[in-house]
Amino acid sequence: MKASQIGVIVLALSGLISFAANAADAEAGKAKSAVCAACHGADGNSSNPMWPSLAGQHASYVYKQLSDFKAGRRINASMLGMVAGLSDDDMKNLAAYYETQNPSPVAFDAELIAKGESIYRGGITETGVAACMGCHSPSGEGNGPASWPSLKGQYPDYIVAQLQAFKQGARANDPGKMMRNLVGRMSDMEMKAVAAYIAGIQ
């Protein structure tokens, strides 16, 4: 392995270690989360199927989304107001807190499970849609170091809304247009099916 490659790996690992160290104050995050509870639940499990549950979500992903909202890379009028007063440490502490919580099971349409599993695990060959589990893992737990979200415990309605937002370009904070390129080739029914399967991963 070349020295330059080793350097890149060391820098990347250093960044992850630095984030972990700065994001370790989950208790401070819990205190700060009181204002978030109205939409996301006291323990990060939302009671509204159109609002995301944050319980068990990777700290790296929560931090990225909060940072993107604050910087205008992800647009949501409600969230813009919520993050305006958060410091960088506040966002890291919130992310650390939500990562420690356990996602709750959610309801899903069992009739769509088989179709959704086919897409999640095998993609859609006819239209070149890659398998979701390639990034989000076979168990739906995502990839924390890559800031790819865990999908466990997420409402089907919210998942579909985000897939449609990516498809329409209303959400554009996916690196390299990964999600936008993928969902641009999916139908609404295919989105609903894969969302049902994801919700069924307990």
N, C-alpha and C positions, 0 to 999 in steps of 0.2 A: 504494500500500500504506500502511495506517495505521501511525502510529508505534508503537502498541501491538503490532501484528503483527510489526513489525521487531524490537521488543524481545524478544518471545517467541522468534523465530528466533535472535537473537544469544545469548540465554541457553541455548538448546538446543545451539547449536554450541559455546559455551563449555564446556558440560558434557561434550560429546564430546571436545573438545581436552584438557580437564582429565583425563578418564579415560585418554586415550591417553598423556598424559605420565606419569601415575602408574603405568600398566600396562606401561611400556616395558622393565622389567628382566626380560627372558626368561631370562637366565642364573640370576638368583636363583630364578626359578620352576622352572627345570630342577633345581636343587639341592633345592628343597622338594618336587618331584614324586616323589622316591625312594619315599616312603611310599605314594604313589598307584599306583605301578607294579604292585603285586600284582594289582590289579583292572583298571586301565586301560591297562596295558602301559607299558614304559619310554619309548616314543615316542608314547604316547597311543592306540595301536591295541590295543584289548582282545582277549584270546584267548578270552573267554567270550561267546557270543552274547546272553546276558541282561544283560551289563554294557555300558554305552555306551563307544564309542570317542570320544576327545576330540581326536584329531589333526585339525588344520585347522579346528576349531570357532572361531567368532567369540569373541574375548576378551570382548566385551560380554555374550554369552550365558553363557559359563562363569562369569564373575563374578556374574551375576545368579543363576544356579542355586546357586552356593556360598553366596551371601548369603541366598538363600531357605531353604536347608537350615539355615543357622546361626540364622536368625530364626524357624524353624518354619513358614514359609509353604509349604515342600515337605517332606513327611514321608518319611524313610527312616532306620531305626534305625542302619544301618551308616554312612551319611553323616553323621548327626548327631554321632557320635563322632569322625569324621575331621575335621570342620570346627571342632569345639569349640575347638581350640587355635590356629586360624588367625587372624591379624590381617587387617585390611582390605587392607594392602599385600601380605600373603602371597597372598590370593585374587586380587588384581590381577596379581601376578607369575606365579602359576600359569596364569591365563587367558592372559597374554601368551605364555608358553612353549608352551602347547598350540596356540595359533593358528599358531605357526611350523612345526608339524609337518605331515607329509603323510599323509592318510588312505590306508589300504590297501584294495584290492578285497576284497569279501566274497561268499560264495556266496548264490545266490537261486534260487527256483523259476521257471524260464523259462516254464513253462506258464501262469503268472499274469501275465506281463508285459503282454500286450495289454490285459487288463481293468484292470490297475493303471495303465497309461499313460492310459487313457480317463478314469479318476477323477482322476489327478494333474493332467492337463492340461485336462480339461473339466468336472470335478465330476460330480455325480449329479443330473441335472435332476429326476427323479421325486421325490426326497426333499429337494431344495433344498440339497444339499451343494456348497459352493463348491469351485472348483479349488484344489488344494494349491499350485500354482505361483504363485498370486496373492501368497502371503506367502513361500514358500520358493524362489521363482524357477524358471524353466524348467529350469535346470541343477542345481537342488537345493542351491544355495549359500546360500540364505537371504538375510537382510538384517541386516548387522552393526549399523548405526546404530539400527535398530528393535529390536535384540536378538532377532530371529527366527532360529532356529538353521539352520545348514547341516545337511543330511541326508546328504551324501555320505560313503560309507564306513561307514554305520551298519547294524548287523545287522537283518535283518527281524524276528527274534524280539524284539529290544529295542523296535523301532518299534511292533510290535503290542502289546506289554506296556504301553507308554506311552499308546497310543490307548485301550486298554481302561481304563487307570487314569483317564484323563480322563473317559471315558464313565461310569464307576462313581463318579466324584467322589473317588476316592482321591488323585488329583493335582488340585490346584486353584490352581496358581500362574500360570495363564494370564490375562493382563490382559483384563478385560471378558468373561471366560468364552469367549473366542474359540474355543479348542479344544474345550471342553466342549459348547458349542452345536453345533459342527460334527460331532463324532464321535457325538453322541447319536443321529444319524440314520443311522449306518453299521452295517452288519452285520459279523459277524466275518470272513466271507469277503471282503468289500470291504476291510476293514483289511489282511488278509493279501495281497490283490492289490496294493494301493497300496504296501505295505511291500516286496514283491518288486520292484516297478518302481523304487522309490527305491534299493534295494540294487544294482540293475542300472545306475544312472547312474554311470558311471566317469569 
